Each structure stands twice: as C-alpha cells, then as structure tokens.
C-alpha cells in the first residue's frame, strides 16, 4: 500500500515535466513497443527528435526550455518523441538501444534520420551551457539533417 502511494505521488510530481514536452508537440513513448513502432514503423521516415526527459535540475532549467526554443527554428524534425528516464524505464532502455555507442545520459537529445542516429546531445553538453547554446546546437543539426 505504501508503494502504491509512492508511485502515485511520483506520477503526480513528474506530470508537469511530461506536459512541458507534450504541450509543444512531443509524443510520449511509455513502452518498449511504442519505441519500436515510433522508430522503426511507417512513421519513422524522415527526421525524429527523441528527448530523454528527466527530473533533474538541468532538464527543468535548460533541456526542456532549450528544446522548446529550438522548435521555433525554420527547419525542425518531422517527428517529436520523448521517453522519461527513471519513470518509463523499459521504454527509455529500448530508446537508448538506438543511440549506438553513447552511454545512458539524461537528459539528452537524439536526432534520427530514417531510423539512424545522426546527432546526439548528452547531459555534459547541456550542463553549464546557456539555453541559447543548447538550442543553437540543436538548430545547427536541424539545418544539416531536416528538410
């Protein structure tokens, strides 16, 4: 019973963090099956940005605001997906399988093109950077890979 209460409290606490991305067009991938469908299914053509969301301070203060800012750019990914590290563990682990040689990092951003990883931004590239620098990193990748 105490575990159920804890889970419910955590879900309530992280919901605004989820909403911050879904409100701007991201689709949450909550299961490994949803990850596979999104990254390998018919909708996987073109470019997709996958945000590994997190409860940490750099996710709240930098990562989520920077990705929102980056989406104001003229060129942007065709598809927007998010997984939540520490919450949707199996979906996050499945998504990370697509990030090839990169170690787990949250928050992080992965830009895929036609199912292949083409650009990765890890936590160490988010921490101690300005929101503008992070957004510029993303928009530079959008210019290179997005139509």
LUMZADREN-636915 format. One record per residue: residue number from 1; x, y, z of N, C-alpha, C in turn. Coordinates in nm, 3 decimals. Layout:
REM residues N
n / neast / nnorth / nup / caeast / canorth / caup / ceast / cnorth / cup
NUM / X / Y / Z / X / Y / Z / X / Y / Z;
...
REM end
This chain:
REM residues 147
n / neast / nnorth / nup / caeast / canorth / caup / ceast / cnorth / cup
1 / 0.082 / -0.118 / 0.000 / 0.000 / 0.000 / 0.000 / 0.088 / 0.126 / 0.000;
2 / 0.192 / 0.129 / 0.079 / 0.282 / 0.244 / 0.083 / 0.350 / 0.262 / -0.053;
3 / 0.384 / 0.151 / -0.119 / 0.447 / 0.158 / -0.252 / 0.351 / 0.220 / -0.352;
4 / 0.223 / 0.183 / -0.349 / 0.124 / 0.241 / -0.440 / 0.113 / 0.392 / -0.418;
5 / 0.116 / 0.435 / -0.292 / 0.109 / 0.577 / -0.261 / 0.231 / 0.650 / -0.317;
6 / 0.348 / 0.590 / -0.300 / 0.472 / 0.649 / -0.352 / 0.465 / 0.663 / -0.504;
7 / 0.422 / 0.559 / -0.572 / 0.413 / 0.561 / -0.718 / 0.316 / 0.671 / -0.763;
8 / 0.204 / 0.680 / -0.695 / 0.104 / 0.782 / -0.729 / 0.161 / 0.922 / -0.707;
9 / 0.234 / 0.942 / -0.599 / 0.294 / 1.072 / -0.570 / 0.399 / 1.109 / -0.676;
10 / 0.481 / 1.012 / -0.714 / 0.582 / 1.037 / -0.817 / 0.516 / 1.073 / -0.950;
11 / 0.411 / 1.001 / -0.985 / 0.341 / 1.030 / -1.111 / 0.286 / 1.172 / -1.110;
12 / 0.230 / 1.214 / -0.997 / 0.177 / 1.350 / -0.986 / 0.289 / 1.454 / -0.994;
13 / 0.403 / 1.422 / -0.936 / 0.516 / 1.514 / -0.936 / 0.575 / 1.533 / -1.076;
14 / 0.586 / 1.425 / -1.153 / 0.651 / 1.436 / -1.284 / 0.554 / 1.475 / -1.396;
15 / 0.425 / 1.473 / -1.370 / 0.330 / 1.505 / -1.478 / 0.356 / 1.642 / -1.540;
16 / 0.380 / 1.747 / -1.462 / 0.410 / 1.876 / -1.526 / 0.537 / 1.871 / -1.613;
17 / 0.633 / 1.786 / -1.578 / 0.755 / 1.772 / -1.656 / 0.725 / 1.701 / -1.788;
18 / 0.632 / 1.608 / -1.784 / 0.587 / 1.541 / -1.907 / 0.511 / 1.640 / -1.994;
19 / 0.420 / 1.715 / -1.929 / 0.334 / 1.810 / -2.001 / 0.414 / 1.919 / -2.071;
20 / 0.528 / 1.955 / -2.014 / 0.610 / 2.060 / -2.073 / 0.652 / 2.023 / -2.216;
21 / 0.670 / 1.894 / -2.242 / 0.707 / 1.849 / -2.376 / 0.584 / 1.814 / -2.460;
22 / 0.487 / 1.745 / -2.403 / 0.370 / 1.707 / -2.484 / 0.292 / 1.831 / -2.528;
23 / 0.295 / 1.935 / -2.448 / 0.226 / 2.060 / -2.482 / 0.282 / 2.122 / -2.610;
24 / 0.410 / 2.097 / -2.640 / 0.471 / 2.156 / -2.760 / 0.484 / 2.055 / -2.874;
25 / 0.412 / 1.943 / -2.862 / 0.402 / 1.850 / -2.974 / 0.475 / 1.718 / -2.963;
26 / 0.541 / 1.692 / -2.851 / 0.610 / 1.564 / -2.835 / 0.511 / 1.454 / -2.802;
27 / 0.536 / 1.337 / -2.857 / 0.456 / 1.219 / -2.825 / 0.535 / 1.136 / -2.725;
28 / 0.471 / 1.103 / -2.613 / 0.538 / 1.019 / -2.514 / 0.541 / 0.874 / -2.560;
29 / 0.655 / 0.812 / -2.543 / 0.671 / 0.669 / -2.569 / 0.689 / 0.604 / -2.433;
30 / 0.588 / 0.531 / -2.388 / 0.588 / 0.481 / -2.250 / 0.622 / 0.333 / -2.238;
31 / 0.624 / 0.263 / -2.352 / 0.656 / 0.120 / -2.350 / 0.761 / 0.091 / -2.456;
32 / 0.833 / -0.020 / -2.442 / 0.930 / -0.058 / -2.546 / 0.863 / -0.075 / -2.683;
33 / 0.741 / -0.126 / -2.683 / 0.669 / -0.148 / -2.808 / 0.641 / -0.014 / -2.879;
34 / 0.605 / 0.088 / -2.801 / 0.581 / 0.220 / -2.859 / 0.709 / 0.278 / -2.918;
35 / 0.822 / 0.252 / -2.852 / 0.951 / 0.299 / -2.903 / 0.981 / 0.233 / -3.037;
36 / 0.966 / 0.103 / -3.044 / 0.994 / 0.030 / -3.168 / 0.903 / 0.080 / -3.280;
37 / 0.775 / 0.094 / -3.251 / 0.681 / 0.141 / -3.353 / 0.719 / 0.280 / -3.403;
38 / 0.755 / 0.369 / -3.311 / 0.789 / 0.506 / -3.348 / 0.918 / 0.513 / -3.429;
39 / 1.017 / 0.434 / -3.392 / 1.149 / 0.446 / -3.453 / 1.175 / 0.348 / -3.567;
40 / 1.084 / 0.250 / -3.584 / 1.102 / 0.155 / -3.694 / 0.978 / 0.144 / -3.784;
41 / 0.864 / 0.190 / -3.736 / 0.740 / 0.179 / -3.812 / 0.734 / 0.272 / -3.930;
42 / 0.617 / 0.277 / -3.994 / 0.598 / 0.360 / -4.112 / 0.628 / 0.507 / -4.086;
43 / 0.596 / 0.553 / -3.966 / 0.618 / 0.692 / -3.930 / 0.763 / 0.729 / -3.906;
44 / 0.854 / 0.631 / -3.914 / 0.995 / 0.656 / -3.883 / 1.070 / 0.722 / -3.997;
45 / 1.008 / 0.739 / -4.111 / 1.074 / 0.805 / -4.224 / 1.095 / 0.953 / -4.191;
46 / 1.204 / 1.007 / -4.240 / 1.233 / 1.147 / -4.214 / 1.314 / 1.161 / -4.087;
47 / 1.300 / 1.275 / -4.022 / 1.378 / 1.302 / -3.902 / 1.291 / 1.295 / -3.778;
48 / 1.353 / 1.249 / -3.671 / 1.283 / 1.238 / -3.542 / 1.377 / 1.284 / -3.432;
49 / 1.326 / 1.369 / -3.345 / 1.399 / 1.410 / -3.226 / 1.344 / 1.333 / -3.108;
50 / 1.432 / 1.265 / -3.036 / 1.392 / 1.192 / -2.915 / 1.456 / 1.263 / -2.797;
51 / 1.373 / 1.309 / -2.705 / 1.421 / 1.373 / -2.583 / 1.413 / 1.270 / -2.471;
52 / 1.525 / 1.243 / -2.406 / 1.526 / 1.163 / -2.285 / 1.505 / 1.263 / -2.171;
53 / 1.382 / 1.265 / -2.120 / 1.341 / 1.359 / -2.017 / 1.391 / 1.311 / -1.881;
54 / 1.395 / 1.401 / -1.785 / 1.447 / 1.370 / -1.653 / 1.391 / 1.466 / -1.551;
55 / 1.399 / 1.428 / -1.423 / 1.354 / 1.517 / -1.315 / 1.465 / 1.609 / -1.267;
56 / 1.585 / 1.595 / -1.318 / 1.697 / 1.673 / -1.267 / 1.683 / 1.821 / -1.300;
57 / 1.758 / 1.901 / -1.230 / 1.752 / 2.045 / -1.247 / 1.791 / 2.093 / -1.385;
58 / 1.890 / 2.026 / -1.447 / 1.931 / 2.073 / -1.580 / 1.825 / 2.041 / -1.685;
59 / 1.741 / 1.943 / -1.659 / 1.630 / 1.916 / -1.751 / 1.527 / 2.028 / -1.742;
60 / 1.498 / 2.070 / -1.619 / 1.397 / 2.174 / -1.598 / 1.447 / 2.311 / -1.641;
61 / 1.571 / 2.344 / -1.603 / 1.621 / 2.477 / -1.627 / 1.681 / 2.499 / -1.764;
62 / 1.726 / 2.390 / -1.828 / 1.796 / 2.404 / -1.956 / 1.740 / 2.317 / -2.068;
63 / 1.731 / 2.187 / -2.047 / 1.699 / 2.095 / -2.156 / 1.561 / 2.120 / -2.215;
64 / 1.458 / 2.114 / -2.132 / 1.322 / 2.132 / -2.186 / 1.302 / 2.272 / -2.244;
65 / 1.345 / 2.379 / -2.177 / 1.331 / 2.512 / -2.239 / 1.413 / 2.526 / -2.369;
66 / 1.530 / 2.467 / -2.374 / 1.614 / 2.477 / -2.495 / 1.551 / 2.403 / -2.612;
67 / 1.495 / 2.287 / -2.587 / 1.432 / 2.214 / -2.697 / 1.309 / 2.290 / -2.745;
68 / 1.234 / 2.350 / -2.654 / 1.119 / 2.431 / -2.694 / 1.165 / 2.548 / -2.781;
69 / 1.271 / 2.612 / -2.741 / 1.325 / 2.725 / -2.818 / 1.372 / 2.678 / -2.956;
70 / 1.436 / 2.562 / -2.961 / 1.489 / 2.511 / -3.088 / 1.378 / 2.484 / -3.189;
71 / 1.260 / 2.454 / -3.142 / 1.149 / 2.420 / -3.232 / 1.084 / 2.544 / -3.294;
72 / 1.131 / 2.662 / -3.257 / 1.085 / 2.785 / -3.322 / 1.163 / 2.811 / -3.451;
73 / 1.266 / 2.729 / -3.472 / 1.353 / 2.741 / -3.590 / 1.275 / 2.703 / -3.716;
74 / 1.317 / 2.759 / -3.829 / 1.251 / 2.731 / -3.957 / 1.252 / 2.582 / -3.990;
75 / 1.369 / 2.520 / -3.980 / 1.380 / 2.376 / -4.004 / 1.367 / 2.305 / -3.870;
76 / 1.290 / 2.196 / -3.869 / 1.274 / 2.118 / -3.747 / 1.242 / 1.973 / -3.783;
77 / 1.255 / 1.884 / -3.687 / 1.231 / 1.742 / -3.714 / 1.085 / 1.714 / -3.755;
78 / 1.070 / 1.608 / -3.833 / 0.936 / 1.565 / -3.875 / 0.856 / 1.508 / -3.759;
79 / 0.926 / 1.440 / -3.667 / 0.861 / 1.370 / -3.556 / 0.928 / 1.409 / -3.425;
80 / 0.848 / 1.420 / -3.320 / 0.898 / 1.456 / -3.188 / 0.853 / 1.348 / -3.088;
81 / 0.950 / 1.285 / -3.024 / 0.921 / 1.179 / -2.927 / 0.994 / 1.206 / -2.797;
82 / 0.941 / 1.151 / -2.689 / 1.009 / 1.162 / -2.561 / 0.990 / 1.035 / -2.479;
83 / 1.093 / 1.001 / -2.406 / 1.088 / 0.895 / -2.305 / 1.132 / 0.960 / -2.174;
84 / 1.090 / 0.902 / -2.062 / 1.120 / 0.964 / -1.933 / 1.208 / 0.870 / -1.852;
85 / 1.335 / 0.908 / -1.838 / 1.432 / 0.829 / -1.761 / 1.387 / 0.822 / -1.616;
86 / 1.398 / 0.704 / -1.556 / 1.362 / 0.686 / -1.417 / 1.213 / 0.664 / -1.395;
87 / 1.133 / 0.690 / -1.496 / 0.988 / 0.672 / -1.484 / 0.941 / 0.559 / -1.575;
88 / 0.966 / 0.574 / -1.703 / 0.931 / 0.471 / -1.801 / 1.059 / 0.398 / -1.838;
89 / 1.108 / 0.320 / -1.743 / 1.241 / 0.261 / -1.753 / 1.260 / 0.171 / -1.874;
90 / 1.163 / 0.084 / -1.901 / 1.178 / -0.010 / -2.013 / 1.176 / 0.064 / -2.146;
91 / 1.090 / 0.164 / -2.160 / 1.085 / 0.243 / -2.284 / 1.215 / 0.320 / -2.302;
92 / 1.267 / 0.377 / -2.194 / 1.392 / 0.452 / -2.201 / 1.507 / 0.360 / -2.240;
93 / 1.513 / 0.242 / -2.180 / 1.619 / 0.146 / -2.214 / 1.610 / 0.107 / -2.361;
94 / 1.489 / 0.087 / -2.411 / 1.472 / 0.050 / -2.552 / 1.517 / 0.164 / -2.642;
95 / 1.479 / 0.287 / -2.609 / 1.520 / 0.402 / -2.691 / 1.672 / 0.413 / -2.695;
96 / 1.734 / 0.392 / -2.581 / 1.881 / 0.404 / -2.574 / 1.952 / 0.301 / -2.660;
97 / 1.888 / 0.191 / -2.692 / 1.948 / 0.092 / -2.782 / 1.974 / 0.153 / -2.920;
98 / 1.897 / 0.253 / -2.957 / 1.912 / 0.317 / -3.088 / 2.023 / 0.422 / -3.088;
99 / 2.075 / 0.453 / -2.971 / 2.175 / 0.559 / -2.960 / 2.316 / 0.504 / -2.969;
100 / 2.332 / 0.390 / -3.030 / 2.457 / 0.325 / -3.064 / 2.562 / 0.329 / -2.954;
101 / 2.670 / 0.397 / -2.976 / 2.784 / 0.390 / -2.884 / 2.780 / 0.492 / -2.771;
102 / 2.667 / 0.560 / -2.753 / 2.657 / 0.661 / -2.649 / 2.611 / 0.599 / -2.517;
103 / 2.677 / 0.632 / -2.407 / 2.632 / 0.580 / -2.278 / 2.500 / 0.646 / -2.237;
104 / 2.425 / 0.583 / -2.147 / 2.300 / 0.643 / -2.099 / 2.327 / 0.783 / -2.043;
105 / 2.241 / 0.875 / -2.080 / 2.255 / 1.013 / -2.038 / 2.116 / 1.075 / -2.029;
106 / 2.089 / 1.138 / -1.917 / 1.961 / 1.208 / -1.906 / 1.982 / 1.335 / -1.826;
107 / 1.929 / 1.442 / -1.883 / 1.856 / 1.450 / -2.009 / 1.952 / 1.437 / -2.128;
108 / 1.893 / 1.411 / -2.242 / 1.970 / 1.407 / -2.366 / 1.875 / 1.420 / -2.484;
109 / 1.934 / 1.451 / -2.600 / 1.858 / 1.464 / -2.724 / 1.923 / 1.376 / -2.829;
110 / 1.842 / 1.302 / -2.903 / 1.892 / 1.222 / -3.013 / 1.815 / 1.260 / -3.138;
111 / 1.886 / 1.296 / -3.244 / 1.823 / 1.325 / -3.371 / 1.848 / 1.206 / -3.463;
112 / 1.739 / 1.150 / -3.512 / 1.746 / 1.033 / -3.600 / 1.700 / 1.076 / -3.739;
113 / 1.760 / 1.015 / -3.839 / 1.714 / 1.036 / -3.977 / 1.697 / 0.900 / -4.042;
114 / 1.576 / 0.874 / -4.085 / 1.541 / 0.745 / -4.146 / 1.588 / 0.628 / -4.059;
115 / 1.568 / 0.643 / -3.927 / 1.598 / 0.536 / -3.833 / 1.742 / 0.527 / -3.787;
116 / 1.827 / 0.617 / -3.834 / 1.969 / 0.616 / -3.795 / 2.002 / 0.739 / -3.713;
117 / 2.081 / 0.720 / -3.609 / 2.124 / 0.831 / -3.525 / 2.221 / 0.920 / -3.604;
118 / 2.190 / 1.051 / -3.610 / 2.278 / 1.143 / -3.683 / 2.336 / 1.253 / -3.594;
119 / 2.275 / 1.276 / -3.476 / 2.325 / 1.380 / -3.386 / 2.280 / 1.347 / -3.244;
120 / 2.372 / 1.363 / -3.150 / 2.342 / 1.332 / -3.010 / 2.391 / 1.447 / -2.923;
121 / 2.308 / 1.487 / -2.828 / 2.345 / 1.588 / -2.729 / 2.326 / 1.522 / -2.593;
122 / 2.436 / 1.503 / -2.521 / 2.431 / 1.437 / -2.391 / 2.430 / 1.538 / -2.278;
123 / 2.405 / 1.488 / -2.159 / 2.394 / 1.572 / -2.041 / 2.514 / 1.665 / -2.024;
124 / 2.635 / 1.614 / -2.046 / 2.752 / 1.700 / -2.028 / 2.757 / 1.814 / -2.129;
125 / 2.679 / 1.805 / -2.238 / 2.670 / 1.914 / -2.336 / 2.552 / 2.007 / -2.306;
126 / 2.479 / 1.975 / -2.200 / 2.365 / 2.056 / -2.156 / 2.403 / 2.133 / -2.029;
127 / 2.463 / 2.063 / -1.934 / 2.505 / 2.126 / -1.809 / 2.604 / 2.238 / -1.837;
128 / 2.593 / 2.344 / -1.760 / 2.686 / 2.457 / -1.767 / 2.691 / 2.525 / -1.904;
129 / 2.586 / 2.508 / -1.983 / 2.572 / 2.579 / -2.110 / 2.450 / 2.670 / -2.098;
130 / 2.443 / 2.770 / -2.180 / 2.325 / 2.855 / -2.179 / 2.214 / 2.791 / -2.261;
131 / 2.094 / 2.832 / -2.234 / 1.979 / 2.785 / -2.310 / 2.001 / 2.813 / -2.459;
132 / 2.055 / 2.928 / -2.491 / 2.080 / 2.966 / -2.630 / 2.184 / 2.875 / -2.696;
133 / 2.289 / 2.838 / -2.621 / 2.392 / 2.749 / -2.677 / 2.334 / 2.611 / -2.706;
134 / 2.251 / 2.561 / -2.617 / 2.190 / 2.429 / -2.636 / 2.095 / 2.432 / -2.755;
135 / 2.011 / 2.535 / -2.761 / 1.918 / 2.548 / -2.874 / 1.995 / 2.560 / -3.005;
136 / 2.106 / 2.636 / -3.005 / 2.187 / 2.651 / -3.126 / 2.248 / 2.518 / -3.170;
137 / 2.290 / 2.436 / -3.074 / 2.342 / 2.303 / -3.106 / 2.235 / 2.224 / -3.181;
138 / 2.112 / 2.228 / -3.131 / 2.002 / 2.155 / -3.195 / 1.968 / 2.214 / -3.331;
139 / 1.955 / 2.346 / -3.341 / 1.913 / 2.406 / -3.468 / 2.020 / 2.386 / -3.576;
140 / 2.146 / 2.381 / -3.536 / 2.253 / 2.350 / -3.632 / 2.232 / 2.210 / -3.690;
141 / 2.195 / 2.116 / -3.605 / 2.167 / 1.979 / -3.652 / 2.041 / 1.977 / -3.739;
142 / 1.940 / 2.055 / -3.702 / 1.818 / 2.061 / -3.785 / 1.853 / 2.114 / -3.925;
143 / 1.937 / 2.218 / -3.930 / 1.976 / 2.274 / -4.059 / 2.047 / 2.169 / -4.145;
144 / 2.125 / 2.086 / -4.082 / 2.203 / 1.985 / -4.155 / 2.119 / 1.865 / -4.199;
145 / 2.024 / 1.823 / -4.114 / 1.955 / 1.696 / -4.139 / 1.806 / 1.705 / -4.169;
146 / 1.742 / 1.816 / -4.134 / 1.596 / 1.825 / -4.151 / 1.562 / 1.899 / -4.280;
147 / 1.452 / 1.856 / -4.344 / 1.412 / 1.916 / -4.471 / 1.344 / 2.048 / -4.459;
REM end
